[in-house]
Amino acid sequence: MSIEQLESIAQAMVAPGKGIIAIDESNTTIKKRFDGVGIECTEDTRRAYREMLLTTPNLSDHIAGAILYDETLRQSTRAGVPFTKVMLDNGILPGIKVDKGPHPLAGFPGELVTEGLDGLRERLQEYARLGAKFAKWRAVITIGDDMPSSTCIEANCHALARYAALCQESGIVPMVEPEVLMDGSHDLEVCYDVTEVTLRSLFASLYEQNVMLEGTILKASMVVSGKDCPEQASVDEVAEATIRCLKASVPASLPGIVFLSGGQSDEAATAHLNAMNQMGPHPWPLSFSYGRAMQSAALKLWSKDMDKHFGDAQKTVAQRARENGLAALGQWKKSA
């Protein structure tokens, strides 16, 4: 695939007023979510839940793509239509999570490095045949006493860059996600410093690995106070610090940036995105790639009666998509 085709897909992922829904939870993670609402976690319940999300009427009005888990990419609707066909027929790009999750970084207690490069070339080639247009790899950066180390940041950014190069080789747009975790009592300034260092390291690694930025999307964490910090930054402070950090570390040639919600409440994630876009224009589109912040209300409703509340749960998904789509344009207004 040419760089022009990769660039076209990347631009479509951040089309005005549209974002990405992340439904790529591993079976272990989604079991925790299902346990929380009293649903048995089986292949069929997982499939039924993802079908509810992906067949939401008019979802493509505000959703450009969906990140899937390996199992979901291979599944079909109750009527036997592959999810990838349903998505593409409705103007939604299929994406795929390809990392194997964070593991302890040897020699650095408390720090993590994401694994999954072994065999990735072959997996990406298969995913491309199955219809995937973009992929996602998540790195985890923890703030704590003497953390993160430069070794942790560099190891994760090197892996992200290798993954991105392999994606582009297979004709898949890489979404690179260096998540600076909210966990901890650190303040906004500490989060800013760690995020800036991480992003600078990431783009240096991407450059070293000959990754074409024009065919790459950044999935970024916002600059926020640690969730245990006694002084929580305001919406405007988060927006200003995040924009300042991005402008200091992200090249303007990148097609777009999507934010993860990272444990924020539904409303906070939307409010922060909206405030950032109201401060524009920016060098790149700023949109969303939310998981829990898109799904949590719908999951609670759907779990009460999967068949009875199927349509109502979909309305909730559509409403969350619309609210975040408006925030991606800086046009969201908080409900009374």
C-alpha positions as CSV (number, residue, x, y, z in Angstrom):
1,M,0.0,0.0,0.0
2,S,1.3,3.5,-0.9
3,I,1.9,6.2,1.6
4,E,-1.0,8.1,-0.1
5,Q,-3.4,5.2,0.8
6,L,-2.1,5.0,4.4
7,E,-2.5,8.8,4.6
8,S,-6.0,8.6,3.3
9,I,-7.0,6.0,5.9
10,A,-5.3,8.0,8.7
11,Q,-7.2,11.2,7.7
12,A,-10.5,9.3,7.6
13,M,-9.9,8.1,11.2
14,V,-9.9,11.8,12.4
15,A,-12.5,13.2,10.0
16,P,-14.3,16.3,11.4
17,G,-16.7,15.4,14.2
18,K,-15.7,11.8,14.2
19,G,-13.6,9.6,16.5
20,I,-12.8,6.0,17.3
21,I,-14.6,3.6,19.7
22,A,-12.3,1.2,21.5
23,I,-13.9,-2.2,22.0
24,D,-10.6,-4.1,22.1
25,E,-10.7,-5.4,25.7
26,S,-9.0,-8.7,26.2
27,N,-11.2,-11.6,27.4
28,T,-9.7,-11.1,30.9
29,T,-10.6,-7.4,30.9
30,I,-14.1,-7.8,29.5
31,K,-14.8,-10.5,32.1
32,K,-14.1,-8.0,34.8
33,R,-16.6,-5.6,33.2
34,F,-19.2,-8.3,32.8
35,D,-18.7,-9.5,36.4
36,G,-19.3,-5.9,37.5
37,V,-22.8,-6.0,35.9
38,G,-23.6,-9.7,36.5
39,I,-23.1,-11.1,33.0
40,E,-21.5,-14.5,32.4
41,C,-18.5,-14.0,30.2
42,T,-18.7,-16.5,27.3
43,E,-17.7,-16.2,23.6
44,D,-21.4,-15.8,22.8
45,T,-22.1,-13.0,25.3
46,R,-19.0,-11.2,24.2
47,R,-20.1,-11.5,20.6
48,A,-23.6,-10.4,21.4
49,Y,-22.3,-7.3,23.3
50,R,-20.0,-6.3,20.4
51,E,-22.8,-6.8,18.0
52,M,-25.0,-4.4,20.0
53,L,-22.2,-1.8,19.8
54,L,-21.2,-2.3,16.2
55,T,-24.7,-2.4,14.7
56,T,-25.9,0.8,16.5
57,P,-28.0,2.7,13.9
58,N,-26.2,5.8,12.4
59,L,-23.0,5.0,14.4
60,S,-20.9,6.3,11.6
61,D,-22.3,9.8,12.0
62,H,-19.7,10.3,14.7
63,I,-17.6,7.1,14.7
64,A,-14.9,6.7,12.0
65,G,-13.5,3.4,13.2
66,A,-13.5,0.7,15.9
67,I,-10.6,-1.0,17.6
68,L,-11.4,-4.7,17.9
69,Y,-9.9,-7.7,19.8
70,D,-8.6,-10.7,17.8
71,E,-11.7,-12.7,18.7
72,T,-14.1,-9.9,17.6
73,L,-12.3,-9.4,14.2
74,R,-13.2,-13.0,13.4
75,Q,-16.8,-13.0,14.6
76,S,-20.1,-12.3,12.8
77,T,-23.6,-11.0,13.7
78,R,-26.4,-13.4,14.7
79,A,-27.4,-13.3,11.0
80,G,-23.9,-14.6,10.0
81,V,-22.5,-11.3,8.5
82,P,-18.9,-10.8,9.5
83,F,-18.4,-7.8,11.8
84,T,-15.8,-6.3,9.4
85,K,-18.3,-6.4,6.5
86,V,-21.0,-4.7,8.7
87,M,-18.5,-2.0,9.6
88,L,-17.1,-1.3,6.1
89,D,-20.6,-1.3,4.6
90,N,-21.5,1.4,7.2
91,G,-18.4,3.5,6.7
92,I,-16.6,2.4,9.9
93,L,-13.0,1.3,9.6
94,P,-12.0,-1.9,11.3
95,G,-9.0,-1.7,13.6
96,I,-7.2,-4.4,15.6
97,K,-5.3,-4.4,18.9
98,V,-2.0,-6.3,18.3
99,D,0.1,-5.9,21.4
100,K,0.3,-8.7,24.0
101,G,0.0,-6.4,26.9
102,P,2.4,-4.9,29.5
103,H,4.8,-7.1,31.4
104,P,7.3,-6.4,34.1
105,L,10.5,-4.6,32.8
106,A,13.3,-6.8,34.0
107,G,15.7,-4.9,36.3
108,F,13.2,-2.0,36.9
109,P,10.7,-3.0,39.7
110,G,7.3,-1.5,39.2
111,E,7.8,-0.6,35.6
112,L,6.3,-2.2,32.5
113,V,7.1,-2.9,28.9
114,T,4.6,-4.0,26.3
115,E,5.4,-7.2,24.5
116,G,4.1,-8.7,21.2
117,L,6.7,-8.0,18.5
118,D,7.5,-11.7,18.0
119,G,5.4,-13.0,15.0
120,L,3.8,-9.6,14.5
121,R,4.6,-9.4,10.8
122,E,2.7,-12.6,10.1
123,R,-0.2,-11.5,12.3
124,L,-0.5,-8.2,10.6
125,Q,-0.6,-9.8,7.2
126,E,-3.4,-12.0,8.4
127,Y,-5.3,-9.1,9.9
128,A,-5.0,-7.1,6.7
129,R,-6.5,-10.1,4.8
130,L,-9.4,-10.1,7.4
131,G,-10.1,-6.5,6.7
132,A,-8.2,-4.5,9.3
133,K,-7.3,-1.0,8.1
134,F,-5.5,0.2,11.2
135,A,-3.9,-1.3,14.4
136,K,-3.2,-0.3,18.0
137,W,-0.3,-0.9,20.3
138,R,-0.5,0.4,23.9
139,A,2.5,1.2,26.1
140,V,2.1,1.9,29.8
141,I,4.2,4.6,31.6
142,T,3.8,4.7,35.4
143,I,4.6,7.7,37.5
144,G,5.9,7.0,41.0
145,D,9.0,7.3,43.2
146,D,12.0,7.5,40.7
147,M,9.6,6.4,37.9
148,P,9.5,6.4,35.0
149,S,13.1,5.6,34.2
150,S,14.5,6.6,30.9
151,T,15.0,2.9,30.2
152,C,11.3,2.3,30.6
153,I,10.4,5.1,28.3
154,E,13.0,4.2,25.6
155,A,12.1,0.5,25.7
156,N,8.4,1.2,25.2
157,C,9.0,3.8,22.5
158,H,11.4,1.6,20.6
159,A,8.7,-1.2,20.6
160,L,6.0,1.3,19.4
161,A,8.2,2.3,16.5
162,R,9.1,-1.2,15.5
163,Y,5.3,-2.1,15.6
164,A,4.5,1.0,13.5
165,A,7.0,0.2,10.9
166,L,5.7,-3.4,10.6
167,C,2.1,-2.0,10.3
168,Q,3.0,0.2,7.4
169,E,4.9,-2.6,5.7
170,S,1.6,-4.6,5.8
171,G,-0.5,-1.6,4.6
172,I,-2.1,-1.0,8.0
173,V,-2.1,2.5,9.7
174,P,-0.4,2.3,13.1
175,M,-2.1,3.9,16.1
176,V,0.7,4.5,18.6
177,E,-0.5,4.8,22.3
178,P,2.0,5.8,25.0
179,E,-0.3,6.0,27.9
180,V,0.9,7.9,31.0
181,L,-1.2,6.4,33.7
182,M,-3.4,8.6,36.0
183,D,-2.6,6.3,39.0
184,G,-0.7,8.1,41.7
185,S,-0.7,11.3,43.7
186,H,1.4,13.4,41.3
187,D,0.2,16.8,40.2
188,L,-0.4,18.3,36.8
189,E,3.1,19.6,36.3
190,V,4.7,16.2,36.9
191,C,2.3,14.6,34.4
192,Y,3.2,17.3,31.9
193,D,6.9,16.6,32.3
194,V,6.6,12.9,31.9
195,T,4.2,13.1,29.0
196,E,6.5,15.5,27.1
197,V,9.6,13.3,27.6
198,T,7.6,10.3,26.5
199,L,6.3,11.9,23.4
200,R,9.7,13.3,22.4
201,S,11.2,9.8,22.8
202,L,8.4,8.3,20.8
203,F,8.8,10.6,17.8
204,A,12.5,10.2,17.9
205,S,12.1,6.4,17.7
206,L,9.5,6.7,14.9
207,Y,12.0,8.8,12.9
208,E,14.8,6.3,13.5
209,Q,12.6,3.4,12.3
210,N,11.6,5.3,9.1
211,V,7.9,5.4,10.1
212,M,6.0,7.7,7.8
213,L,4.2,10.1,10.2
214,E,1.7,11.0,7.5
215,G,0.3,7.5,7.8
216,T,0.3,7.3,11.6
217,I,-2.1,8.3,14.3
218,L,-1.2,9.2,17.9
219,K,-3.5,7.9,20.7
220,A,-2.5,10.2,23.6
221,S,-3.3,10.5,27.3
222,M,-4.3,13.9,28.5
223,V,-2.1,15.9,30.9
224,V,-4.1,15.5,34.2
225,S,-3.5,15.4,37.9
226,G,-2.9,11.9,39.4
227,K,-6.2,10.5,40.6
228,D,-5.0,10.6,44.2
229,C,-3.6,14.1,44.0
230,P,-5.4,16.3,46.6
231,E,-5.5,19.2,44.1
232,Q,-7.3,18.3,40.9
233,A,-6.7,20.5,37.9
234,S,-9.7,22.2,36.3
235,V,-11.1,21.4,32.8
236,D,-9.4,24.5,31.4
237,E,-6.1,23.7,33.1
238,V,-6.1,20.2,31.7
239,A,-6.9,21.4,28.2
240,E,-4.2,24.2,28.3
241,A,-1.5,21.9,29.7
242,T,-2.3,19.1,27.2
243,I,-2.2,21.4,24.2
244,R,1.0,23.0,25.3
245,C,2.6,19.6,25.8
246,L,1.5,18.4,22.4
247,K,2.7,21.5,20.6
248,A,6.1,21.0,22.3
249,S,6.5,17.4,21.2
250,V,4.3,16.3,18.3
251,P,5.2,17.1,14.7
252,A,2.7,19.0,12.7
253,S,2.9,16.4,9.8
254,L,0.9,13.9,11.9
255,P,-2.6,13.5,10.5
256,G,-4.3,13.6,13.8
257,I,-4.4,12.8,17.6
258,V,-7.1,10.9,19.4
259,F,-7.3,10.8,23.2
260,L,-7.8,7.9,25.5
261,S,-10.2,8.4,28.4
262,G,-7.8,6.6,30.8
263,G,-10.1,6.2,33.7
264,Q,-11.8,9.6,33.5
265,S,-15.5,9.8,33.9
266,D,-17.6,9.9,30.7
267,E,-18.4,13.6,31.2
268,A,-14.8,14.6,32.2
269,A,-13.3,13.0,29.1
270,T,-15.9,14.8,26.9
271,A,-15.4,18.1,28.6
272,H,-11.6,18.0,28.3
273,L,-11.8,17.2,24.6
274,N,-14.3,20.0,24.0
275,A,-12.2,22.6,25.9
276,M,-9.1,21.7,23.9
277,N,-10.9,22.1,20.6
278,Q,-12.4,25.4,21.7
279,M,-8.8,26.6,22.1
280,G,-8.1,25.8,18.4
281,P,-7.2,25.8,15.6
282,H,-4.4,23.4,16.3
283,P,-1.7,21.8,14.0
284,W,-3.7,18.5,13.9
285,P,-7.3,17.4,14.4
286,L,-8.0,16.4,18.1
287,S,-10.5,13.7,18.5
288,F,-11.3,10.7,20.8
289,S,-10.6,7.0,21.0
290,Y,-12.7,6.1,24.1
291,G,-13.5,2.7,25.6
292,R,-15.2,2.9,29.0
293,A,-16.2,6.5,28.4
294,M,-18.2,5.3,25.4
295,Q,-19.5,2.0,26.7
296,S,-20.1,2.1,30.5
297,A,-23.7,3.5,30.5
298,A,-24.7,1.2,27.6
299,L,-23.3,-1.9,29.2
300,K,-25.2,-1.3,32.5
301,L,-28.4,-0.9,30.5
302,W,-27.9,-3.9,28.2
303,S,-26.9,-6.2,31.1
304,K,-30.4,-5.8,32.7
305,D,-32.0,-7.7,29.8
306,M,-29.9,-8.3,26.7
307,D,-32.8,-8.6,24.3
308,K,-35.3,-6.1,25.9
309,H,-32.7,-3.4,26.3
310,F,-30.8,-4.0,23.0
311,G,-32.2,-0.9,21.3
312,D,-32.1,1.3,24.3
313,A,-28.4,0.4,24.9
314,Q,-27.7,1.3,21.3
315,K,-29.4,4.7,21.8
316,T,-27.0,5.3,24.7
317,V,-24.0,4.4,22.5
318,A,-25.2,6.8,19.8
319,Q,-25.7,9.6,22.3
320,R,-22.2,9.2,23.7
321,A,-20.8,9.1,20.2
322,R,-22.7,12.3,19.3
323,E,-21.5,14.1,22.5
324,N,-17.9,13.2,21.8
325,G,-18.3,14.1,18.1
326,L,-19.5,17.5,19.1
327,A,-16.6,17.8,21.5
328,A,-14.2,17.0,18.7
329,L,-15.6,20.1,17.0
330,G,-15.6,22.2,20.2
331,Q,-19.4,22.4,20.1
332,W,-20.4,20.2,23.1
333,K,-22.6,21.8,25.8
334,K,-23.0,20.2,29.2
335,S,-26.5,19.0,29.9
336,A,-28.4,20.9,32.6
